[in-house]
Amino acid sequence: MNKLDRYDFVVLMMAVALTCFGVVMVYSASSVMAAKKFHDGFYFLKRQGLYALMGFGVMALAMRIDYHFWRRIAVPVLLVCLALLVLVLIPGIGGSAGGASRWIRFPGFSLQPSELAKIALIMYMAYSLDKKQEKVRFFSSGFLPYMVVLAALLLLLIKQPDLGASLTLGAVAVIMLFAAGTRPTYLISMVLLALPFLYFLVMNVDYRRRRIMAFLDPWQDPTNSGFQIIQSWLAFGTGGIFGQGLGEGKQKLFYLPEAHTDFILSVVGEELGFLGVMVIAAMFFLLVHRSIRVALNAEDNFGRFLAFGIAVLLGIEAFVNMGVVTGLLPTKGLALPFISYGGSSLIISLFAVGVLLNVSSRMRGTP
């Protein structure tokens, strides 16, 4: 029997296909800008290609590591992640860009601890939920400890500031707790208590407030706060049903900001049209659907929570990014998994898929 037959083939193929497609689209979206800024049109292509190769290597390794290994080191991984989130705030260690300190710089590579925090939280919660079982229904012994851990992560992320990653982690934690059987009244109360803080974080910071105003009416300030989403709409509108053709998009020519990162789906819409965007959306839907199937058929509770958390994370990130670039959600700096440019996001996403695939190799019944 082929060794790959043990793994969920659909999950594997979706991750590989989305990553390879992402490398192509990063080149298409960035070549002109890279040529102007770095005098090398292949600058981002070479880096993203290298990240993809590293990511595939990490995924292949994670596929072969018994996922119970992550149960044993879940707490140390979380502590290391907290330490990195502290280090990134220290001047001289943390790298800054656009007013945010989110990276730790290494020669030729930058580590974004917020990406590691996502998988670290999932591993910790899967370990703890498996350990506590029915205790999760009690406030002091079940619900409150998770809120303390989550609050520590969120405070460090907001300090960077990275509100997008904070909201993603919060959503993943709430959904995992709900799936584990936490009382809905606890979760609803937590969300209601968090709303005033969220309002304060948004409305008392000028650029966030302007993003909300631009979301409500981008044409009120079309050359400033509303510029990015208007250019994104123009890209989708120009693409029509079938698109202008791969590499033929115009919005990436210094009109659409962040064309190769957060708004890369807009380039897909212009060059490959509505059909291309729908194919990408369908691939993400299939990836998340199969990931949830893996969770439902995992051999133990730790595997179920681990696979489910990864499925939720990938689903939320894809959904939010697609919502932002189409104007259905306020502009937020959140990458499209596997496709947007960025080493930390791509490598961590492929690592998460590798862990998921190892869970699938031990499913009850036929994968």
ROGUDO-892595 format. One line per 3 residues: their letters; for each residue x, y negated, z of C-alpha. Coordinates in Angstrom, 1 decimal. Last residue first. Example, Ala and Ser with C-alpha at 12.3 -4.5 7.8 and 13.67 -1.06 7.14 Angstrom:
SA> 13.7/1.1/7.1  12.3/4.5/7.8
This chain:
PTG> -9.5/-7.7/5.6  -11.0/-4.3/6.2  -12.3/-3.5/9.6
RMR> -11.3/-5.2/12.8  -8.7/-7.8/12.0  -5.0/-7.3/12.6
SSV> -3.7/-8.7/9.4  -6.1/-11.6/9.7  -4.5/-12.8/12.9
NLL> -1.1/-12.8/11.0  -2.8/-14.8/8.3  -3.9/-17.4/10.8
VGV> -0.4/-17.8/12.1  0.9/-18.3/8.5  -1.9/-20.8/7.9
AFL> -0.8/-22.8/10.9  2.7/-22.7/9.6  1.5/-24.0/6.3
SII> -0.3/-26.9/8.0  2.7/-27.6/10.2  5.0/-27.7/7.1
LSS> 2.7/-29.9/5.1  1.9/-32.5/7.8  5.5/-32.8/8.9
GGY> 6.9/-33.1/5.4  4.6/-35.8/4.0  2.9/-36.5/0.6
SIF> -0.8/-35.6/0.6  -1.8/-32.2/-0.9  -1.4/-29.5/1.7
PLA> -3.8/-31.1/4.1  -5.2/-34.5/3.0  -3.4/-37.0/5.3
LGK> -5.1/-39.2/7.9  -4.5/-42.9/8.1  -8.0/-44.1/8.6
TPL> -10.3/-46.3/6.4  -13.9/-46.2/7.8  -16.0/-43.2/6.6
LGT> -18.2/-42.6/3.6  -16.0/-44.9/1.4  -14.9/-42.1/-1.0
VVG> -11.3/-42.2/0.2  -12.4/-42.1/3.8  -14.9/-39.2/3.6
MNV> -12.4/-37.1/1.7  -9.8/-37.7/4.3  -12.3/-37.0/7.1
FAE> -13.5/-33.7/5.6  -10.0/-32.4/4.8  -8.7/-33.2/8.3
IGL> -11.8/-31.8/10.0  -11.7/-28.5/8.0  -8.0/-27.9/8.5
LVA> -8.4/-28.5/12.3  -11.6/-26.4/12.6  -10.1/-23.4/10.8
IGF> -6.9/-23.7/13.0  -9.1/-23.7/16.1  -11.1/-20.8/14.9
ALF> -8.0/-18.7/14.2  -6.6/-19.4/17.7  -9.9/-18.9/19.4
RGF> -10.6/-15.6/17.7  -7.0/-14.3/18.1  -7.1/-15.1/21.9
NDE> -10.5/-13.4/22.1  -9.3/-10.1/20.7  -9.2/-8.1/17.4
ANL> -10.1/-11.0/15.2  -13.3/-10.4/13.1  -15.1/-13.7/13.9
AVR> -11.8/-15.7/13.7  -10.9/-14.2/10.3  -14.4/-15.1/9.0
ISR> -13.8/-18.6/10.3  -10.6/-18.7/8.2  -12.5/-17.4/5.2
HVL> -15.0/-20.3/5.4  -12.2/-22.9/6.0  -10.3/-21.8/2.9
LFF> -13.4/-21.5/0.8  -14.5/-25.0/1.8  -11.0/-26.3/1.1
MAA> -11.0/-24.7/-2.3  -14.5/-26.0/-3.0  -13.4/-29.6/-2.2
IVM> -10.4/-29.2/-4.5  -12.7/-27.9/-7.3  -15.1/-30.7/-6.7
VGL> -12.4/-33.3/-7.0  -11.3/-31.9/-10.3  -14.9/-31.8/-11.6
FGL> -15.4/-35.4/-10.6  -12.5/-36.5/-12.7  -9.0/-35.0/-13.2
EEG> -7.0/-38.2/-13.6  -9.1/-40.7/-11.8  -10.5/-38.3/-9.1
VVS> -7.1/-36.8/-8.5  -5.7/-40.3/-8.0  -8.4/-41.0/-5.5
LIF> -7.6/-37.7/-3.8  -4.1/-39.1/-3.2  -5.4/-41.8/-0.9
DTH> -3.7/-40.9/2.3  -0.3/-40.2/0.7  0.7/-40.6/-3.0
AEP> -1.6/-43.5/-3.7  -0.8/-45.2/-0.4  -2.0/-48.6/-1.8
LYF> -4.0/-48.4/-5.1  -3.1/-51.2/-7.5  0.7/-50.6/-7.8
LKQ> 0.4/-48.4/-10.9  -1.5/-45.7/-9.0  -4.7/-47.2/-10.2
KGE> -3.8/-46.5/-13.8  -4.2/-42.7/-14.1  -2.8/-40.9/-17.2
GLG> -0.6/-38.4/-15.4  -3.1/-35.6/-15.7  -6.0/-36.7/-17.9
QGF> -8.4/-39.6/-17.8  -11.0/-37.6/-15.8  -13.6/-35.1/-16.7
IGG> -16.7/-36.4/-15.0  -15.9/-40.1/-14.6  -12.2/-40.9/-13.9
TGF> -12.7/-44.6/-14.1  -15.4/-44.5/-11.4  -13.2/-42.5/-9.1
ALW> -10.2/-44.8/-9.5  -12.4/-47.9/-9.2  -13.8/-46.5/-6.0
SQI> -10.2/-46.1/-4.6  -9.4/-49.7/-5.7  -12.4/-50.9/-3.8
IQF> -11.4/-48.8/-0.8  -7.9/-50.4/-0.7  -8.9/-54.0/-1.3
GSN> -11.6/-54.3/1.4  -9.2/-55.6/4.1  -7.5/-58.0/1.7
TPD> -8.4/-58.9/-1.9  -12.1/-57.8/-1.7  -12.9/-59.5/1.6
QWP> -16.7/-59.5/1.8  -16.7/-56.9/-1.0  -15.7/-54.2/1.4
DLF> -19.0/-54.5/3.4  -19.5/-52.0/6.2  -16.2/-50.2/5.7
AMI> -14.4/-53.5/5.3  -15.9/-54.7/8.6  -14.7/-51.4/10.3
RRR> -11.2/-51.9/8.7  -11.1/-55.5/9.9  -11.8/-54.3/13.5
RYD> -9.0/-51.8/13.2  -6.6/-54.5/11.9  -7.5/-56.9/14.7
VNM> -7.4/-54.6/17.7  -10.0/-55.4/20.3  -12.9/-54.0/18.3
VLF> -11.4/-50.6/17.7  -9.7/-49.7/21.0  -12.6/-51.3/22.9
YLF> -15.3/-49.4/21.0  -13.3/-46.2/21.5  -13.1/-46.8/25.3
PLA> -16.9/-47.6/25.4  -17.6/-44.3/23.4  -15.4/-42.0/25.6
LLV> -18.0/-41.8/28.4  -20.7/-40.8/25.9  -18.4/-38.1/24.4
MSI> -17.6/-36.7/27.8  -21.2/-36.6/28.8  -22.1/-34.8/25.6
LYT> -19.4/-32.2/26.3  -20.4/-31.6/29.9  -24.1/-31.4/29.0
PRT> -23.2/-28.9/26.2  -22.0/-26.4/28.9  -18.8/-24.8/27.7
GAA> -19.4/-21.5/25.9  -16.1/-20.9/24.0  -17.6/-22.4/20.8
FLM> -18.4/-25.6/22.6  -14.9/-25.8/24.0  -13.4/-25.2/20.6
IVA> -15.6/-27.9/19.1  -14.7/-30.4/21.8  -11.0/-29.7/21.5
VAG> -10.9/-30.0/17.7  -12.9/-33.3/17.9  -10.5/-34.8/20.5
LTL> -7.5/-33.8/18.5  -8.9/-35.4/15.3  -9.8/-38.6/17.2
SAG> -6.3/-38.9/18.6  -4.7/-38.1/15.2  -6.7/-41.0/13.7
LDP> -6.1/-43.4/16.6  -2.3/-43.2/16.1  -0.7/-46.1/18.0
QKI> 2.0/-45.1/19.2  0.3/-45.7/22.5  -2.9/-44.1/21.2
LLL> -1.0/-40.9/20.7  0.5/-40.9/24.2  -2.9/-41.6/25.8
LLA> -4.5/-38.9/23.6  -2.1/-36.2/24.7  -2.5/-36.9/28.4
ALV> -6.3/-37.2/28.0  -6.4/-33.8/26.3  -4.5/-32.1/29.1
VMY> -6.7/-33.7/31.8  -9.9/-32.9/29.8  -8.8/-29.3/29.5
PLF> -8.4/-29.1/33.3  -11.9/-30.6/33.8  -13.9/-28.0/31.8
GSS> -13.1/-24.7/33.4  -12.2/-24.8/37.1  -13.9/-28.1/38.1
FFR> -16.8/-28.0/35.6  -17.8/-24.4/35.4  -18.8/-22.8/32.1
VKE> -15.2/-22.3/31.1  -14.9/-19.9/34.1  -16.6/-17.2/31.9
QKK> -13.3/-16.3/30.0  -10.5/-18.1/31.8  -7.6/-16.3/30.2
DLS> -8.9/-16.3/26.7  -9.9/-20.0/27.0  -6.4/-20.7/28.3
YAM> -4.5/-19.0/25.5  -6.7/-20.4/22.8  -6.6/-23.9/24.4
YMI> -2.8/-23.8/24.5  -2.4/-22.6/21.0  -4.9/-25.2/19.7
LAI> -3.2/-28.0/21.6  0.2/-27.1/20.2  -1.2/-26.9/16.7
KAL> -2.5/-30.5/16.9  0.5/-31.8/18.9  2.9/-30.7/16.2
ESP> 1.3/-33.1/13.8  1.4/-35.9/16.4  5.2/-35.1/16.8
QLS> 6.0/-36.5/13.4  9.5/-35.3/12.5  11.5/-37.3/10.0
FGP> 14.0/-35.8/7.6  17.1/-36.6/5.6  19.3/-37.1/8.8
FRI> 16.8/-37.0/11.7  14.3/-39.7/12.7  11.6/-39.1/15.3
WRS> 8.4/-40.4/13.9  5.2/-42.1/15.1  6.1/-45.5/16.2
AGG> 3.6/-47.8/14.5  3.9/-51.4/13.3  3.9/-50.4/9.6
ASG> 6.9/-48.1/10.2  8.8/-47.3/13.3  11.2/-44.5/14.1
GIG> 11.4/-43.2/17.7  14.8/-42.6/19.2  16.3/-46.1/19.2
PIL> 13.3/-47.5/21.1  11.5/-44.9/23.2  7.9/-44.2/22.1
VLV> 8.9/-41.1/20.0  10.5/-39.6/23.1  7.2/-39.6/25.0
LLA> 5.4/-37.7/22.2  8.4/-35.4/22.0  8.1/-34.6/25.7
LCV> 4.3/-33.9/25.3  5.1/-31.5/22.4  7.8/-29.7/24.5
LLV> 5.2/-29.3/27.2  2.6/-27.9/24.8  5.1/-25.4/23.4
PVA> 6.1/-24.3/26.9  2.3/-23.7/27.7  1.7/-21.7/24.5
IRR> 4.8/-19.5/24.8  3.2/-16.2/25.7  0.1/-16.7/23.7
WFH> 2.2/-17.6/20.7  3.8/-14.2/20.8  0.3/-12.7/20.6
YDI> 0.3/-13.8/17.0  2.7/-11.0/16.1  5.3/-12.7/13.9
RMA> 5.2/-11.6/10.3  2.8/-14.2/8.9  4.7/-16.9/10.9
LAM> 7.9/-16.1/9.0  6.1/-16.3/5.6  4.5/-19.6/6.7
VGF> 7.8/-21.1/7.8  9.4/-20.1/4.4  6.4/-21.5/2.5
GML> 6.7/-24.7/4.5  10.4/-25.0/3.7  9.7/-24.5/0.0
AYL> 6.8/-27.1/0.2  9.0/-29.6/2.0  11.7/-29.2/-0.7
GQR> 9.1/-29.8/-3.4  7.8/-32.8/-1.5  11.3/-34.2/-1.3
KLF> 12.1/-33.6/-5.0  8.7/-34.9/-6.1  9.1/-38.0/-3.9
YFG> 12.3/-39.1/-5.6  11.5/-37.8/-9.1  11.1/-41.3/-10.6
DHF> 14.5/-42.3/-9.3  15.5/-46.0/-9.2  14.4/-45.9/-5.5
KKA> 11.7/-48.6/-5.4  10.9/-49.0/-9.1  11.3/-45.4/-10.1
AMV> 9.6/-44.2/-6.9  6.6/-46.5/-7.7  6.3/-45.1/-11.2
SSA> 6.7/-41.5/-10.1  4.4/-41.6/-7.1  0.9/-40.5/-8.1
SYV> 1.9/-38.0/-10.7  4.7/-36.6/-8.6  2.5/-36.3/-5.5
MVV> -0.2/-34.7/-7.8  2.2/-31.9/-8.9  3.4/-31.2/-5.4
GFC> -0.2/-31.2/-4.1  -1.2/-28.6/-6.8  1.5/-26.3/-5.5
TLA> 0.3/-26.8/-1.9  -3.4/-26.3/-2.8  -2.6/-23.1/-4.7
VAM> -0.4/-21.7/-1.9  -3.0/-22.4/0.8  -5.9/-21.2/-1.3
MLV> -4.0/-18.0/-2.3  -3.1/-17.1/1.3  -6.6/-17.7/2.6
VFD> -8.1/-15.7/-0.2  -5.7/-12.8/0.3  -6.6/-12.2/4.0
YRD> -3.5/-10.2/5.0  -2.9/-6.5/5.2  -2.9/-6.2/1.4
LKN> 0.2/-8.4/1.3  2.3/-5.4/2.3  1.2/-3.5/-0.8
M> 0.0/0.0/0.0
